[in-house]
Amino acid sequence: MTALSPATRFVTLAALRWFPVGLVIPVMVLLLQTRGLDVASIGWLVAIYGIVTASLELPTGGLADVFSRRAVLAAASLVGAAGSLLLGLSTSHAGLAMAMALLGAARALGSGPLEAWYVDAVRRHEPDADIATGISRGQAAEAIALAVGAIVGGFLPSAAAAVWPQLSEPGSTTVIALSVPFLLAAAMLVVHAVAAVWLLDAIPRQ
């Protein structure tokens, strides 16, 4: 993996990070409604996510300098995986609220370390290199991964119900068809955490 350029690593990790987000976007509200939440309760859950993200944005900003950007990025993905898993499986309001808080914490942890690593990695080897082009490619990769994830996530529940008809039964059961995108998202975030440790390890910290 040491042969991969910083730009390739950056684009790869950016895409791996946002594909799981795309998976759950089309089905999140449907899952919460199936779990018995009304629109107001869903709004409160979204508020919990926003409050936690905003509250931790600054406190977590310095963690990358203390523990390395690789470690913080991997931690963000693992916390996000826990939140996605809990959101897909929980049948209680408290569990769903905890899941949204974990996702908010993951968003705060994951805000910035990959981009900062990329800038430092490029400038270490080429001080006058064009950073903007690489950042733009990473953003494009994020958008494509998000779109592809949303398409896949939209089809997953019906596909899962076709294979396992028992998943189509709503109610208080832990795993339903709408849970499947969240379970896959959790697995993909674990993959992202492993990839972050693997791909970012080749470039030492400053």
C-alpha positions, 0 to 999 in steps of 0.5 A, a space after each residue: 500500500 505504500 505505492 499508493 499516492 496520498 491523493 489515491 488514499 484520500 479519494 478511497 477513504 472519502 468514498 468509503 466514508 460516505 457510502 454508508 451514509 448514503 445507504 441509510 438516507 432513503 430509509 431512516 425516516 421509514 425505519 423510525 416510523 416503523 418503530 412507532 415514532 411520530 414526526 415530532 419524535 423523529 425531529 427530536 432525534 435529529 435534534 439530538 444528532 445536531 446538538 451532539 455534533 455541534 457540541 463536540 466539533 471543537 472539543 474533538 478538533 484537537 484529538 487528531 494532534 494528540 492521538 494522530 489523524 489515523 486513530 481519530 478517523 478510525 475511531 470516528 468510523 467505529 463509533 459510527 458503526 456502533 450508532 448505525 448498528 444500534 439504530 438498525 436494531 433498537 426498538 426503544 426510544 432511548 436506544 434510538 436516541 443513544 444511536 443518534 448521539 453516537 452518530 453525532 459524535 462520529 460526525 464530529 470526530 470524522 470532521 477534518 482529520 482526513 483532509 488535514 492528513 491529505 494536506 500534510 502528506 502532499 506538502 511533506 513531499 511537494 511543498 508547492 503541490 496543488 492541494 485544491 485539485 485533490 480536495 476537489 476529487 475527494 469531494 467528488 468521490 464523496 458525492 458519488 459514493 453518497 449517491 450510489 449508497 442511496 440507490 443501493 440503500 433504497 433497494 436493500 429492504 425490498 431485496 432483503 424481504 424477498 429473500 427473507 419474507 419474515 423481515 417484512 413483518 413490522 412491529 417490535 421485532 429487532 431485525 426488519 427489512 428496513 434494518 438491513 441498510 443500517 447493518 450493512 452501513 455498520 459493516 462498511 464503517 468497520 471496513 473504513 476504520 480498517 482501511 484508515 489504519 492501513 492506508 494512513 499508516 504509511 505516512 508518519 505523523 509530523 
